[in-house]
Amino acid sequence: MTGRLVSIFGGAHIDRRARIAGTTAPGASNPGTWFEEAGGGGFNAARNLARLGLDVRMISPRGGDAAGETVALAAEQAGVIDRPFIFLDRKTPSYTAILENDGNLVIALADMELYRLFSPRRLQQRATREILSESDLVATDANLPAETITALIRRAKSESKITAGIAISPAKVVRFDACLADIGFLFMNEAEARALTGKDTVDAVQWPAILRTAGLDGGVVTRGGKPAIAFKDDRIVTVSPPALEQLGDVTGAGDALAAGFLCAFLDGQPLETCLRTGVAAAVITVGSPLAVSEKMSREAITEVIDLVPQAEILS
Protein backbone atom coordinates (compact mmCIF):
# COMPACT_ATOMS: atom_id res chain seq x y z
CA MET A 1 0.00 0.00 0.00
CA THR A 2 1.16 3.52 -0.77
CA GLY A 3 -0.44 5.10 2.31
CA ARG A 4 -2.09 7.72 0.10
CA LEU A 5 -5.81 8.27 0.64
CA VAL A 6 -7.96 8.87 -2.42
CA SER A 7 -11.62 9.92 -2.35
CA ILE A 8 -13.71 9.38 -5.46
CA PHE A 9 -17.15 10.93 -5.94
CA GLY A 10 -19.61 10.24 -8.75
CA GLY A 11 -21.07 7.33 -10.62
CA ALA A 12 -21.29 3.84 -9.12
CA HIS A 13 -24.09 2.01 -10.83
CA ILE A 14 -25.03 -0.93 -13.08
CA ASP A 15 -23.80 -1.19 -16.67
CA ARG A 16 -25.75 -3.46 -19.00
CA ARG A 17 -24.42 -4.24 -22.47
CA ALA A 18 -26.18 -6.32 -25.11
CA ARG A 19 -24.42 -7.35 -28.34
CA ILE A 20 -26.45 -8.35 -31.38
CA ALA A 21 -25.23 -11.66 -32.80
CA GLY A 22 -25.75 -11.00 -36.51
CA THR A 23 -26.83 -8.15 -38.77
CA THR A 24 -28.93 -5.60 -36.89
CA ALA A 25 -32.61 -5.69 -37.80
CA PRO A 26 -34.24 -2.42 -36.62
CA GLY A 27 -37.75 -2.73 -35.26
CA ALA A 28 -37.43 -6.49 -34.80
CA SER A 29 -36.25 -9.07 -32.29
CA ASN A 30 -32.50 -9.64 -32.62
CA PRO A 31 -30.63 -12.66 -31.22
CA GLY A 32 -27.65 -11.75 -29.09
CA THR A 33 -25.98 -11.90 -25.70
CA TRP A 34 -26.43 -9.88 -22.53
CA PHE A 35 -23.82 -8.83 -19.96
CA GLU A 36 -24.20 -6.91 -16.71
CA GLU A 37 -21.62 -5.57 -14.26
CA ALA A 38 -21.01 -2.74 -11.83
CA GLY A 39 -19.77 0.41 -13.55
CA GLY A 40 -19.65 4.19 -13.59
CA GLY A 41 -16.65 6.36 -14.45
CA GLY A 42 -15.80 7.25 -10.88
CA PHE A 43 -16.33 3.69 -9.65
CA ASN A 44 -14.18 2.21 -12.42
CA ALA A 45 -11.37 4.61 -11.56
CA ALA A 46 -11.79 3.87 -7.83
CA ARG A 47 -11.53 0.11 -8.31
CA ASN A 48 -8.46 0.46 -10.51
CA LEU A 49 -6.76 2.73 -7.97
CA ALA A 50 -7.53 0.25 -5.18
CA ARG A 51 -6.06 -2.60 -7.23
CA LEU A 52 -2.96 -0.43 -7.69
CA GLY A 53 -2.54 -0.32 -3.93
CA LEU A 54 -4.08 2.98 -2.90
CA ASP A 55 -6.46 3.52 0.01
CA VAL A 56 -9.68 4.44 -1.82
CA ARG A 57 -13.05 5.72 -0.60
CA MET A 58 -16.04 5.79 -2.99
CA ILE A 59 -18.83 8.25 -2.23
CA SER A 60 -21.93 7.98 -4.40
CA PRO A 61 -25.74 7.92 -4.21
CA ARG A 62 -27.30 4.48 -4.44
CA GLY A 63 -30.72 2.87 -4.26
CA GLY A 64 -31.85 0.33 -1.71
CA ASP A 65 -32.16 -2.48 -4.25
CA ALA A 66 -30.40 -5.57 -5.59
CA ALA A 67 -28.43 -3.45 -8.06
CA GLY A 68 -27.07 -1.45 -5.15
CA GLU A 69 -25.97 -4.66 -3.47
CA THR A 70 -24.16 -5.66 -6.68
CA VAL A 71 -22.23 -2.38 -6.61
CA ALA A 72 -21.38 -2.85 -2.92
CA LEU A 73 -20.04 -6.36 -3.61
CA ALA A 74 -17.91 -5.10 -6.51
CA ALA A 75 -16.42 -2.44 -4.22
CA GLU A 76 -15.58 -5.05 -1.59
CA GLN A 77 -13.98 -7.37 -4.15
CA ALA A 78 -11.76 -4.57 -5.48
CA GLY A 79 -10.72 -3.35 -2.04
CA VAL A 80 -12.61 -0.05 -2.24
CA ILE A 81 -13.98 1.33 1.03
CA ASP A 82 -17.62 1.98 0.16
CA ARG A 83 -19.27 5.10 1.60
CA PRO A 84 -22.61 5.43 -0.26
CA PHE A 85 -25.58 7.69 0.39
CA ILE A 86 -28.38 5.12 0.23
CA PHE A 87 -31.92 6.10 -0.76
CA LEU A 88 -33.97 3.08 0.27
CA ASP A 89 -37.00 4.02 -1.83
CA ARG A 90 -35.04 4.67 -5.04
CA LYS A 91 -33.45 2.62 -7.81
CA THR A 92 -29.70 2.45 -8.25
CA PRO A 93 -28.77 4.26 -11.50
CA SER A 94 -28.05 2.19 -14.59
CA TYR A 95 -26.67 2.47 -18.11
CA THR A 96 -28.02 0.11 -20.76
CA ALA A 97 -26.39 -0.15 -24.19
CA ILE A 98 -27.33 -2.15 -27.30
CA LEU A 99 -24.32 -2.86 -29.49
CA GLU A 100 -24.05 -4.11 -33.04
CA ASN A 101 -22.03 -7.23 -33.76
CA ASP A 102 -18.92 -5.11 -34.47
CA GLY A 103 -19.26 -3.27 -31.15
CA ASN A 104 -20.71 -0.01 -32.49
CA LEU A 105 -23.47 1.49 -30.38
CA VAL A 106 -27.04 1.15 -31.66
CA ILE A 107 -28.77 2.93 -28.78
CA ALA A 108 -28.27 3.44 -25.06
CA LEU A 109 -30.43 4.44 -22.12
CA ALA A 110 -28.98 6.19 -19.06
CA ASP A 111 -31.25 6.10 -16.00
CA MET A 112 -29.28 8.48 -13.78
CA GLU A 113 -31.95 10.54 -12.00
CA LEU A 114 -30.75 9.50 -8.54
CA TYR A 115 -27.50 11.41 -8.99
CA ARG A 116 -29.47 14.65 -9.07
CA LEU A 117 -30.23 14.12 -5.37
CA PHE A 118 -26.54 14.43 -4.46
CA SER A 119 -26.74 18.12 -3.62
CA PRO A 120 -23.88 20.29 -2.27
CA ARG A 121 -25.36 20.17 1.21
CA ARG A 122 -24.43 16.48 1.45
CA LEU A 123 -20.81 17.54 1.38
CA GLN A 124 -21.43 19.23 4.74
CA GLN A 125 -22.13 15.97 6.55
CA ARG A 126 -19.51 15.20 9.16
CA ALA A 127 -18.41 11.86 7.70
CA THR A 128 -17.90 13.39 4.26
CA ARG A 129 -16.01 16.37 5.69
CA GLU A 130 -13.69 14.00 7.53
CA ILE A 131 -13.03 11.96 4.39
CA LEU A 132 -12.19 15.13 2.46
CA SER A 133 -9.87 16.44 5.16
CA GLU A 134 -7.93 13.15 5.26
CA SER A 135 -7.60 12.74 1.48
CA ASP A 136 -4.50 13.34 -0.61
CA LEU A 137 -6.49 13.26 -3.84
CA VAL A 138 -10.15 14.16 -4.43
CA ALA A 139 -11.66 13.21 -7.79
CA THR A 140 -15.15 13.25 -9.24
CA ASP A 141 -16.76 12.25 -12.49
CA ALA A 142 -19.38 14.34 -14.27
CA ASN A 143 -22.38 12.25 -13.21
CA LEU A 144 -23.10 14.54 -10.26
CA PRO A 145 -24.90 17.90 -10.58
CA ALA A 146 -22.75 20.83 -11.72
CA GLU A 147 -23.25 22.75 -8.47
CA THR A 148 -22.12 19.72 -6.43
CA ILE A 149 -19.05 19.20 -8.60
CA THR A 150 -18.11 22.87 -8.24
CA ALA A 151 -18.59 22.87 -4.46
CA LEU A 152 -16.58 19.65 -4.08
CA ILE A 153 -13.65 20.70 -6.25
CA ARG A 154 -13.43 24.18 -4.75
CA ARG A 155 -13.54 22.84 -1.21
CA ALA A 156 -10.85 20.27 -1.95
CA LYS A 157 -8.67 22.90 -3.61
CA SER A 158 -9.12 25.24 -0.63
CA GLU A 159 -7.74 22.44 1.58
CA SER A 160 -4.73 22.00 -0.74
CA LYS A 161 -5.85 18.61 -2.04
CA ILE A 162 -4.90 17.28 -5.46
CA THR A 163 -8.06 17.43 -7.57
CA ALA A 164 -9.15 15.56 -10.70
CA GLY A 165 -12.19 15.13 -12.90
CA ILE A 166 -13.42 12.49 -15.35
CA ALA A 167 -15.50 13.90 -18.20
CA ILE A 168 -17.89 10.93 -18.80
CA SER A 169 -19.53 12.33 -21.97
CA PRO A 170 -19.75 15.42 -24.19
CA ALA A 171 -23.11 16.27 -22.63
CA LYS A 172 -21.81 16.03 -19.05
CA VAL A 173 -18.29 17.45 -19.25
CA VAL A 174 -19.69 21.00 -19.24
CA ARG A 175 -20.63 20.43 -15.61
CA PHE A 176 -16.97 21.15 -14.82
CA ASP A 177 -17.13 24.54 -16.49
CA ALA A 178 -17.42 26.65 -13.33
CA CYS A 179 -14.48 25.02 -11.56
CA LEU A 180 -11.93 24.42 -14.33
CA ALA A 181 -9.37 26.66 -12.66
CA ASP A 182 -9.50 24.50 -9.52
CA ILE A 183 -9.02 21.12 -11.22
CA GLY A 184 -5.54 19.63 -11.21
CA PHE A 185 -6.27 17.23 -14.07
CA LEU A 186 -9.35 16.71 -16.23
CA PHE A 187 -9.48 13.47 -18.21
CA MET A 188 -11.44 13.60 -21.47
CA ASN A 189 -11.53 12.42 -25.06
CA GLU A 190 -11.54 14.73 -28.07
CA ALA A 191 -15.34 14.81 -28.35
CA GLU A 192 -15.55 15.92 -24.72
CA ALA A 193 -12.79 18.50 -25.23
CA ARG A 194 -14.76 19.93 -28.15
CA ALA A 195 -17.93 20.13 -26.06
CA LEU A 196 -16.07 21.84 -23.22
CA THR A 197 -14.33 24.45 -25.37
CA GLY A 198 -16.74 24.90 -28.28
CA LYS A 199 -13.92 24.16 -30.74
CA ASP A 200 -15.17 21.83 -33.46
CA THR A 201 -11.94 20.87 -35.23
CA VAL A 202 -8.39 21.56 -34.12
CA ASP A 203 -4.91 20.18 -34.62
CA ALA A 204 -4.38 17.78 -31.72
CA VAL A 205 -1.29 19.61 -30.45
CA GLN A 206 -3.43 22.72 -30.00
CA TRP A 207 -5.57 21.17 -27.26
CA PRO A 208 -3.38 22.27 -24.32
CA ALA A 209 -3.46 25.92 -25.42
CA ILE A 210 -7.22 25.81 -26.06
CA LEU A 211 -7.95 24.14 -22.73
CA ARG A 212 -5.68 26.55 -20.89
CA THR A 213 -7.60 29.42 -22.43
CA ALA A 214 -10.78 27.81 -21.05
CA GLY A 215 -9.21 27.93 -17.59
CA LEU A 216 -7.73 24.45 -17.18
CA ASP A 217 -4.13 24.13 -15.92
CA GLY A 218 -3.79 20.38 -16.40
CA GLY A 219 -5.49 17.63 -18.32
CA VAL A 220 -5.30 14.59 -20.56
CA VAL A 221 -7.01 14.29 -23.95
CA THR A 222 -7.30 10.77 -25.36
CA ARG A 223 -7.81 10.20 -29.07
CA GLY A 224 -8.64 6.53 -29.58
CA GLY A 225 -5.74 4.85 -31.37
CA LYS A 226 -3.94 8.17 -31.85
CA PRO A 227 -1.45 9.72 -29.40
CA ALA A 228 -2.87 10.91 -26.09
CA ILE A 229 -1.84 14.38 -24.93
CA ALA A 230 -1.17 15.45 -21.35
CA PHE A 231 -0.35 18.92 -20.10
CA LYS A 232 0.33 20.52 -16.76
CA ASP A 233 1.40 24.11 -16.25
CA ASP A 234 3.90 24.73 -19.09
CA ARG A 235 4.65 21.07 -19.90
CA ILE A 236 3.11 19.07 -22.77
CA VAL A 237 3.75 15.41 -23.59
CA THR A 238 2.21 12.87 -25.96
CA VAL A 239 2.19 9.07 -25.86
CA SER A 240 1.05 6.78 -28.65
CA PRO A 241 -0.95 3.72 -27.63
CA PRO A 242 0.78 0.47 -28.63
CA ALA A 243 -0.52 -1.50 -31.60
CA LEU A 244 -2.40 -4.52 -30.28
CA GLU A 245 -3.22 -7.63 -32.29
CA GLN A 246 -6.54 -8.12 -30.58
CA LEU A 247 -8.81 -5.79 -28.64
CA GLY A 248 -11.42 -6.76 -26.10
CA ASP A 249 -14.14 -4.46 -24.81
CA VAL A 250 -12.90 -0.84 -24.64
CA THR A 251 -15.42 -0.03 -21.89
CA GLY A 252 -13.56 1.47 -18.94
CA ALA A 253 -10.29 2.11 -20.81
CA GLY A 254 -10.43 5.87 -20.23
CA ASP A 255 -11.21 5.39 -16.54
CA ALA A 256 -8.24 3.02 -16.24
CA LEU A 257 -6.00 5.54 -17.96
CA ALA A 258 -7.05 8.17 -15.42
CA ALA A 259 -6.36 5.77 -12.54
CA GLY A 260 -2.93 4.75 -13.82
CA PHE A 261 -1.97 8.37 -14.48
CA LEU A 262 -3.07 9.56 -11.03
CA CYS A 263 -1.36 6.65 -9.29
CA ALA A 264 1.93 7.59 -10.94
CA PHE A 265 1.35 11.28 -10.16
CA LEU A 266 0.84 10.48 -6.47
CA ASP A 267 4.11 8.55 -6.63
CA GLY A 268 5.82 11.76 -7.71
CA GLN A 269 6.53 10.64 -11.27
CA PRO A 270 7.09 13.16 -14.10
CA LEU A 271 4.28 13.94 -16.53
CA GLU A 272 5.60 11.67 -19.28
CA THR A 273 5.78 8.69 -16.93
CA CYS A 274 2.28 9.42 -15.64
CA LEU A 275 0.88 9.34 -19.16
CA ARG A 276 2.75 6.16 -20.12
CA THR A 277 1.48 4.51 -16.92
CA GLY A 278 -2.07 5.57 -17.76
CA VAL A 279 -1.79 4.17 -21.29
CA ALA A 280 -0.44 0.90 -19.86
CA ALA A 281 -3.44 0.67 -17.53
CA ALA A 282 -5.76 1.23 -20.49
CA VAL A 283 -4.00 -1.56 -22.42
CA ILE A 284 -4.62 -3.96 -19.54
CA THR A 285 -8.29 -2.98 -19.51
CA VAL A 286 -8.99 -3.42 -23.24
CA GLY A 287 -7.58 -6.92 -22.95
CA SER A 288 -10.34 -7.81 -20.50
CA PRO A 289 -14.09 -8.34 -21.05
CA LEU A 290 -14.68 -6.35 -17.85
CA ALA A 291 -14.66 -2.58 -17.37
CA VAL A 292 -12.12 -3.09 -14.56
CA SER A 293 -9.62 -5.85 -15.26
CA GLU A 294 -9.06 -8.35 -12.48
CA LYS A 295 -5.41 -8.41 -13.61
CA MET A 296 -4.87 -4.73 -12.80
CA SER A 297 -1.92 -4.36 -10.43
CA ARG A 298 1.37 -2.53 -10.15
CA GLU A 299 3.13 -5.69 -11.32
CA ALA A 300 0.93 -5.85 -14.42
CA ILE A 301 1.64 -2.17 -15.15
CA THR A 302 5.39 -2.84 -14.91
CA GLU A 303 5.10 -5.67 -17.44
CA VAL A 304 2.84 -3.85 -19.90
CA ILE A 305 4.55 -0.45 -19.84
CA ASP A 306 7.39 -1.88 -21.91
CA LEU A 307 4.88 -2.13 -24.78
CA VAL A 308 4.08 1.58 -24.53
CA PRO A 309 6.23 3.85 -26.72
CA GLN A 310 8.36 6.49 -25.05
CA ALA A 311 6.68 9.86 -24.60
CA GLU A 312 7.32 12.73 -26.96
CA ILE A 313 8.00 15.87 -24.95
CA LEU A 314 6.60 18.91 -26.73
CA SER A 315 7.45 21.49 -24.09
C-alpha positions in Angstrom: 0.0 0.0 0.0 1.2 3.5 -0.8 -0.4 5.1 2.3 -2.1 7.7 0.1 -5.8 8.3 0.6 -8.0 8.9 -2.4 -11.6 9.9 -2.3 -13.7 9.4 -5.5 -17.1 10.9 -5.9 -19.6 10.2 -8.8 -21.1 7.3 -10.6 -21.3 3.8 -9.1 -24.1 2.0 -10.8 -25.0 -0.9 -13.1 -23.8 -1.2 -16.7 -25.7 -3.5 -19.0 -24.4 -4.2 -22.5 -26.2 -6.3 -25.1 -24.4 -7.3 -28.3 -26.5 -8.4 -31.4 -25.2 -11.7 -32.8 -25.8 -11.0 -36.5 -26.8 -8.1 -38.8 -28.9 -5.6 -36.9 -32.6 -5.7 -37.8 -34.2 -2.4 -36.6 -37.8 -2.7 -35.3 -37.4 -6.5 -34.8 -36.2 -9.1 -32.3 -32.5 -9.6 -32.6 -30.6 -12.7 -31.2 -27.7 -11.8 -29.1 -26.0 -11.9 -25.7 -26.4 -9.9 -22.5 -23.8 -8.8 -20.0 -24.2 -6.9 -16.7 -21.6 -5.6 -14.3 -21.0 -2.7 -11.8 -19.8 0.4 -13.5 -19.6 4.2 -13.6 -16.6 6.4 -14.5 -15.8 7.2 -10.9 -16.3 3.7 -9.6 -14.2 2.2 -12.4 -11.4 4.6 -11.6 -11.8 3.9 -7.8 -11.5 0.1 -8.3 -8.5 0.5 -10.5 -6.8 2.7 -8.0 -7.5 0.3 -5.2 -6.1 -2.6 -7.2 -3.0 -0.4 -7.7 -2.5 -0.3 -3.9 -4.1 3.0 -2.9 -6.5 3.5 0.0 -9.7 4.4 -1.8 -13.0 5.7 -0.6 -16.0 5.8 -3.0 -18.8 8.3 -2.2 -21.9 8.0 -4.4 -25.7 7.9 -4.2 -27.3 4.5 -4.4 -30.7 2.9 -4.3 -31.8 0.3 -1.7 -32.2 -2.5 -4.3 -30.4 -5.6 -5.6 -28.4 -3.5 -8.1 -27.1 -1.4 -5.1 -26.0 -4.7 -3.5 -24.2 -5.7 -6.7 -22.2 -2.4 -6.6 -21.4 -2.9 -2.9 -20.0 -6.4 -3.6 -17.9 -5.1 -6.5 -16.4 -2.4 -4.2 -15.6 -5.1 -1.6 -14.0 -7.4 -4.1 -11.8 -4.6 -5.5 -10.7 -3.4 -2.0 -12.6 -0.1 -2.2 -14.0 1.3 1.0 -17.6 2.0 0.2 -19.3 5.1 1.6 -22.6 5.4 -0.3 -25.6 7.7 0.4 -28.4 5.1 0.2 -31.9 6.1 -0.8 -34.0 3.1 0.3 -37.0 4.0 -1.8 -35.0 4.7 -5.0 -33.4 2.6 -7.8 -29.7 2.5 -8.3 -28.8 4.3 -11.5 -28.1 2.2 -14.6 -26.7 2.5 -18.1 -28.0 0.1 -20.8 -26.4 -0.1 -24.2 -27.3 -2.2 -27.3 -24.3 -2.9 -29.5 -24.0 -4.1 -33.0 -22.0 -7.2 -33.8 -18.9 -5.1 -34.5 -19.3 -3.3 -31.2 -20.7 0.0 -32.5 -23.5 1.5 -30.4 -27.0 1.2 -31.7 -28.8 2.9 -28.8 -28.3 3.4 -25.1 -30.4 4.4 -22.1 -29.0 6.2 -19.1 -31.3 6.1 -16.0 -29.3 8.5 -13.8 -31.9 10.5 -12.0 -30.8 9.5 -8.5 -27.5 11.4 -9.0 -29.5 14.6 -9.1 -30.2 14.1 -5.4 -26.5 14.4 -4.5 -26.7 18.1 -3.6 -23.9 20.3 -2.3 -25.4 20.2 1.2 -24.4 16.5 1.5 -20.8 17.5 1.4 -21.4 19.2 4.7 -22.1 16.0 6.6 -19.5 15.2 9.2 -18.4 11.9 7.7 -17.9 13.4 4.3 -16.0 16.4 5.7 -13.7 14.0 7.5 -13.0 12.0 4.4 -12.2 15.1 2.5 -9.9 16.4 5.2 -7.9 13.2 5.3 -7.6 12.7 1.5 -4.5 13.3 -0.6 -6.5 13.3 -3.8 -10.2 14.2 -4.4 -11.7 13.2 -7.8 -15.1 13.2 -9.2 -16.8 12.3 -12.5 -19.4 14.3 -14.3 -22.4 12.3 -13.2 -23.1 14.5 -10.3 -24.9 17.9 -10.6 -22.7 20.8 -11.7 -23.2 22.7 -8.5 -22.1 19.7 -6.4 -19.0 19.2 -8.6 -18.1 22.9 -8.2 -18.6 22.9 -4.5 -16.6 19.7 -4.1 -13.6 20.7 -6.3 -13.4 24.2 -4.7 -13.5 22.8 -1.2 -10.9 20.3 -2.0 -8.7 22.9 -3.6 -9.1 25.2 -0.6 -7.7 22.4 1.6 -4.7 22.0 -0.7 -5.8 18.6 -2.0 -4.9 17.3 -5.5 -8.1 17.4 -7.6 -9.1 15.6 -10.7 -12.2 15.1 -12.9 -13.4 12.5 -15.3 -15.5 13.9 -18.2 -17.9 10.9 -18.8 -19.5 12.3 -22.0 -19.7 15.4 -24.2 -23.1 16.3 -22.6 -21.8 16.0 -19.0 -18.3 17.4 -19.2 -19.7 21.0 -19.2 -20.6 20.4 -15.6 -17.0 21.1 -14.8 -17.1 24.5 -16.5 -17.4 26.7 -13.3 -14.5 25.0 -11.6 -11.9 24.4 -14.3 -9.4 26.7 -12.7 -9.5 24.5 -9.5 -9.0 21.1 -11.2 -5.5 19.6 -11.2 -6.3 17.2 -14.1 -9.4 16.7 -16.2 -9.5 13.5 -18.2 -11.4 13.6 -21.5 -11.5 12.4 -25.1 -11.5 14.7 -28.1 -15.3 14.8 -28.3 -15.5 15.9 -24.7 -12.8 18.5 -25.2 -14.8 19.9 -28.2 -17.9 20.1 -26.1 -16.1 21.8 -23.2 -14.3 24.4 -25.4 -16.7 24.9 -28.3 -13.9 24.2 -30.7 -15.2 21.8 -33.5 -11.9 20.9 -35.2 -8.4 21.6 -34.1 -4.9 20.2 -34.6 -4.4 17.8 -31.7 -1.3 19.6 -30.4 -3.4 22.7 -30.0 -5.6 21.2 -27.3 -3.4 22.3 -24.3 -3.5 25.9 -25.4 -7.2 25.8 -26.1 -7.9 24.1 -22.7 -5.7 26.5 -20.9 -7.6 29.4 -22.4 -10.8 27.8 -21.1 -9.2 27.9 -17.6 -7.7 24.4 -17.2 -4.1 24.1 -15.9 -3.8 20.4 -16.4 -5.5 17.6 -18.3 -5.3 14.6 -20.6 -7.0 14.3 -23.9 -7.3 10.8 -25.4 -7.8 10.2 -29.1 -8.6 6.5 -29.6 -5.7 4.9 -31.4 -3.9 8.2 -31.9 -1.5 9.7 -29.4 -2.9 10.9 -26.1 -1.8 14.4 -24.9 -1.2 15.4 -21.3 -0.3 18.9 -20.1 0.3 20.5 -16.8 1.4 24.1 -16.3 3.9 24.7 -19.1 4.6 21.1 -19.9 3.1 19.1 -22.8 3.8 15.4 -23.6 2.2 12.9 -26.0 2.2 9.1 -25.9 1.1 6.8 -28.7 -1.0 3.7 -27.6 0.8 0.5 -28.6 -0.5 -1.5 -31.6 -2.4 -4.5 -30.3 -3.2 -7.6 -32.3 -6.5 -8.1 -30.6 -8.8 -5.8 -28.6 -11.4 -6.8 -26.1 -14.1 -4.5 -24.8 -12.9 -0.8 -24.6 -15.4 0.0 -21.9 -13.6 1.5 -18.9 -10.3 2.1 -20.8 -10.4 5.9 -20.2 -11.2 5.4 -16.5 -8.2 3.0 -16.2 -6.0 5.5 -18.0 -7.1 8.2 -15.4 -6.4 5.8 -12.5 -2.9 4.8 -13.8 -2.0 8.4 -14.5 -3.1 9.6 -11.0 -1.4 6.7 -9.3 1.9 7.6 -10.9 1.4 11.3 -10.2 0.8 10.5 -6.5 4.1 8.5 -6.6 5.8 11.8 -7.7 6.5 10.6 -11.3 7.1 13.2 -14.1 4.3 13.9 -16.5 5.6 11.7 -19.3 5.8 8.7 -16.9 2.3 9.4 -15.6 0.9 9.3 -19.2 2.8 6.2 -20.1 1.5 4.5 -16.9 -2.1 5.6 -17.8 -1.8 4.2 -21.3 -0.4 0.9 -19.9 -3.4 0.7 -17.5 -5.8 1.2 -20.5 -4.0 -1.6 -22.4 -4.6 -4.0 -19.5 -8.3 -3.0 -19.5 -9.0 -3.4 -23.2 -7.6 -6.9 -23.0 -10.3 -7.8 -20.5 -14.1 -8.3 -21.1 -14.7 -6.3 -17.8 -14.7 -2.6 -17.4 -12.1 -3.1 -14.6 -9.6 -5.9 -15.3 -9.1 -8.3 -12.5 -5.4 -8.4 -13.6 -4.9 -4.7 -12.8 -1.9 -4.4 -10.4 1.4 -2.5 -10.1 3.1 -5.7 -11.3 0.9 -5.8 -14.4 1.6 -2.2 -15.2 5.4 -2.8 -14.9 5.1 -5.7 -17.4 2.8 -3.9 -19.9 4.5 -0.4 -19.8 7.4 -1.9 -21.9 4.9 -2.1 -24.8 4.1 1.6 -24.5 6.2 3.9 -26.7 8.4 6.5 -25.1 6.7 9.9 -24.6 7.3 12.7 -27.0 8.0 15.9 -24.9 6.6 18.9 -26.7 7.4 21.5 -24.1 
